[in-house]
């Protein structure tokens, strides 16, 4: 059997998998963008079935599945899986998460000031601040719902003593002092915060696949401003204090976001349910939403709201798409899905039109 594009020539084309991936990916985009039956876009689950049908037809003449990178692979190849991931992400846009914003954070800081530094509220508030600075995903700093045991953090598909947590640990943090001294982990808090200038954080496991990527953050000289360095410093102090009460905590394996639970008298990890509960209470207070009557609206705030908020804040403050992509660790430009229509953008548009009127006529 010989096809015009040579995609199905068994054993004759060394790039058969790459070419097949491109064709399948273009076919998926074609279906999802409305170029299909009755000019309507097709759901991702249906596209999967179309791709399977097309692949099954081709396999009647060859032994190759062009959805895969290699023969015998169980998952879709890199090109096609990336396209399908974006299609599914776009498909969920009607139920987008609302951003965690500066007003909610100001209220969180006000509430946290009433609690001891080792409390869950303070731990969450510092985690939220770090999330706005870095665009934290849930697994990068916290645990799935119900997984609060410090001895078994959420790992990279493994359990037991060799399990490596997916969340940032104290030893993933290193800092540089004003005097040039370099410190790692809990050693950082031996230096006063005001003598720190820079801090580096290593992201152990990222959705974009760039595991182990390290980012630089500088201390904000404004004591009232959002600051990754300051909030992380407080988290390190909290870790050291909780470690005194729970000696089994290890800066080489225990996630940084840990707190002391006075009821169980044990150290615990932050999980998704605690994040949602606190964040939705903040949203209810800031946006005057009722916990029961507006439950559907409040459900739009979750751990992912930190990443949404980080995108929105940088966007409205004038950062370019490329800058946001670099700062918040995106591989694609799908971050634009998080942008919002806010008043400050409209004001900037009006100001631009005003400046246009002042231009000389040529």
Secondary structure by P-SEA (a helix, b strand, c coil): ccccccccccccccaaaaaaaaaaaaaaaaaaaccccccccccaaaaaaaaaaaaaaaaacccccccccccccccccaaaaaaaaaaaaaaaccbbbbbbcaaaaaaaaaaacccccccaaaaaaaaaaaaaaccccccccccccccccccccccccccccccccccccccccccccccccccccccccccccccccbbbbbbccccccccbbbbbbbcccccccccaaaaaaaaaaaaaaaaaaccccccccccccccccccccbbbbbcaaaaaaaaaaaaaaaaccccccccccccccccaaaaaaaaaaaaaacccaaaaaaaaccccccccccccccaaaaaaaaaaaaaaaacccc
